[in-house]
Amino acid sequence: MLAALQQDYRGRLLLQVVDIEDDDDTEARYGQLIPVLMAGEYELCHYHLNRARLDAYLAEIG
């Protein structure tokens, strides 16, 4: 997912990669869903990049 984001959305997103191994609460919440793409507290997609959902979100926020 990260490679697709970096390739297809370069310059359009500010990405922050979080290693959940250091955060027990986050690991418990998302452990089976990794990788997860979040926009704040909003879960956009997990496992694979959902370009349609991300594009819709980006269009919504302008």
FENURFEN-V747055 format. One record per backbone hydrogen bond with DSSP energy under -0.5 kcal/mol. CO is the residue of the C=O (numbers start at 1). NH is the residue of the N-H. E is the energy in kcal/mol with one decimal. If there is no record, write none. Layout:
co;nh;e
CO;NH;E
CO;NH;E
//
This chain:
co;nh;e
1;5;-2.5
2;6;-2.7
3;7;-2.1
4;8;-3.0
5;9;-2.1
9;12;-2.5
9;13;-0.9
13;15;-0.7
18;20;-0.8
19;22;-1.2
20;23;-2.0
23;27;-2.6
24;28;-2.3
25;29;-1.8
26;30;-2.8
27;31;-1.9
30;33;-2.0
30;34;-0.8
31;34;-0.5
33;47;-1.1
35;47;-2.2
36;38;-0.6
37;44;-2.7
37;45;-1.3
39;42;-1.9
41;43;-0.6
42;39;-2.8
42;44;-0.7
45;37;-3.1
46;48;-2.4
49;51;-1.0
50;54;-2.4
51;55;-3.2
52;56;-2.2
53;57;-2.2
54;58;-2.7
55;59;-2.4
56;60;-2.1
57;61;-2.1
58;62;-0.9
//
